[in-house]
Amino acid sequence: MTIVQVCVGSSCHIKGAPEIVEALKESIHKYGLEDEVVLTGSFCLGKCNRTGVTVTVNDEVYTGITATNFKEFFTEKILKSTEAKG
């Protein structure tokens, strides 16, 4: 199981957290990962001075996630994580 947490605190919310959550939902569905990925929200992860949204994947913290780099992030950090466990 891959655990993905998106910061939905005020700073990340302003920087695009709702859009990242929606992109994650769509990508999880597109790749049929509903049974392999748990998507949750979290509050401040202490990285508020960064550009973009902060996301954790299995306790690894990634900062600066934006609509521009989302596809690469999803492919490299989430798809590969689920493949490694499968």
C-alpha positions as CSV (number, residue, x, y, z in Angstrom):
1,M,0.0,0.0,0.0
2,T,1.3,3.4,-0.9
3,I,0.3,6.3,1.4
4,V,0.1,9.7,-0.2
5,Q,-0.6,12.7,2.0
6,V,-1.2,16.2,0.5
7,C,-0.8,19.2,2.7
8,V,-4.0,21.1,2.8
9,G,-2.9,23.8,5.2
10,S,-3.5,27.4,4.3
11,S,-0.2,28.0,2.6
12,C,-0.4,24.9,0.4
13,H,-4.1,25.5,-0.2
14,I,-3.2,28.9,-1.7
15,K,-0.4,27.4,-3.7
16,G,-2.7,24.8,-5.4
17,A,-3.4,21.9,-3.1
18,P,-7.0,21.5,-4.3
19,E,-5.7,21.2,-7.9
20,I,-3.0,18.6,-6.9
21,V,-5.6,16.6,-4.9
22,E,-7.8,16.5,-8.0
23,A,-4.9,15.5,-10.3
24,L,-4.0,12.7,-7.9
25,K,-7.6,11.4,-7.8
26,E,-7.8,11.5,-11.6
27,S,-4.4,9.8,-12.0
28,I,-5.1,7.1,-9.4
29,H,-8.3,6.3,-11.2
30,K,-6.7,6.4,-14.6
31,Y,-4.1,3.8,-13.6
32,G,-6.5,1.7,-11.6
33,L,-4.6,2.2,-8.4
34,E,-7.7,2.7,-6.1
35,D,-6.7,-0.5,-4.1
36,E,-3.0,0.3,-4.0
37,V,-2.9,4.0,-3.1
38,V,-4.4,5.7,0.0
39,L,-4.9,9.4,-0.6
40,T,-5.2,11.6,2.5
41,G,-4.9,15.2,3.5
42,S,-2.7,16.6,6.2
43,F,-2.0,19.9,7.8
44,C,1.3,21.8,7.8
45,L,4.3,19.7,7.1
46,G,6.7,22.5,8.0
47,K,7.7,23.3,4.4
48,C,5.6,26.4,3.9
49,N,8.4,28.6,2.6
50,R,8.7,26.5,-0.6
51,T,7.0,27.0,-4.0
52,G,4.1,24.7,-4.7
53,V,2.5,22.0,-2.6
54,T,4.1,19.6,-0.1
55,V,3.2,15.9,-0.6
56,T,4.4,12.9,1.3
57,V,4.7,9.4,-0.3
58,N,5.3,6.7,2.3
59,D,6.8,9.2,4.7
60,E,9.1,10.8,2.1
61,V,8.5,14.5,1.9
62,Y,8.4,16.2,-1.5
63,T,8.1,19.9,-1.9
64,G,7.2,22.2,-4.8
65,I,4.6,20.0,-6.5
66,T,2.7,22.1,-9.1
67,A,0.4,21.5,-12.0
68,T,3.5,21.9,-14.2
69,N,5.6,19.1,-12.6
70,F,2.7,16.9,-11.4
71,K,2.9,14.3,-14.2
72,E,6.6,13.7,-13.6
73,F,6.1,13.6,-9.8
74,F,3.3,11.1,-10.1
75,T,5.2,8.8,-12.5
76,E,8.5,8.9,-10.6
77,K,7.2,8.8,-7.0
78,I,3.8,7.2,-7.0
79,L,3.7,4.8,-10.0
80,K,7.2,3.5,-9.3
81,S,6.3,3.0,-5.6
82,T,3.3,0.9,-6.5
83,E,5.3,-1.1,-9.1
84,A,8.0,-1.8,-6.6
85,K,5.4,-3.3,-4.2
86,G,3.6,-5.2,-6.9
